[in-house]
Amino acid sequence: MAKYKPIDCGPLAVGLVNDAMGWSLRPGPVHFSASAQEHAEDRHPADYALCIRHIGQILQAPDWVGQGPKDREGFVMVRRISVAKAILLVAIKLKPDAHGRYVVASAYRVSRIAARSGCPHRQGILAARVSKRPRRNGASFQSDGGVPRSRISFGFRLLYAVVRRSV
């Protein structure tokens, strides 16, 4: 019997991703293959079980969504899990597979320091922060504390926006 079984994680929150990143992704389910799970556990053994337990929450209601400056084939969704006192990241491939599913590439814990800096992945990534507060004046993007919607940082364009959605 195989140690890993493919997981269908439910639908991707494409509305949030599209609002945050300015994309037009089509709705579709998220799939975590056995080989991707093996990769995640090999690379991040201490984080694997926690990520599997909370992957649905991360995909449905992320706190951050973003993309690295050199990673044009994928994006990340990040969520703070209060119960576990952890910030978890799920890396997803941008292009759906032949079955129309978005594919999880990896999942792991990120540091609190990285998340506070507005960059929950490695240096140079991310990210629009997703807020659960209602929209104001119908605007999709608003600046966060006077920080412009976009700026040059780490030598690339960094989107720094608050996405507001109805609760």
Helices and strands as residue ranges (DSSP letters): E 7-11, H 14-21, E 29-32, H 34-43, H 48-60, E 64-66, E 74-81, E 86-93, E 102-110, H 112-116, E 128-131, E 141-142, E 150-153, E 156-159, E 162-164
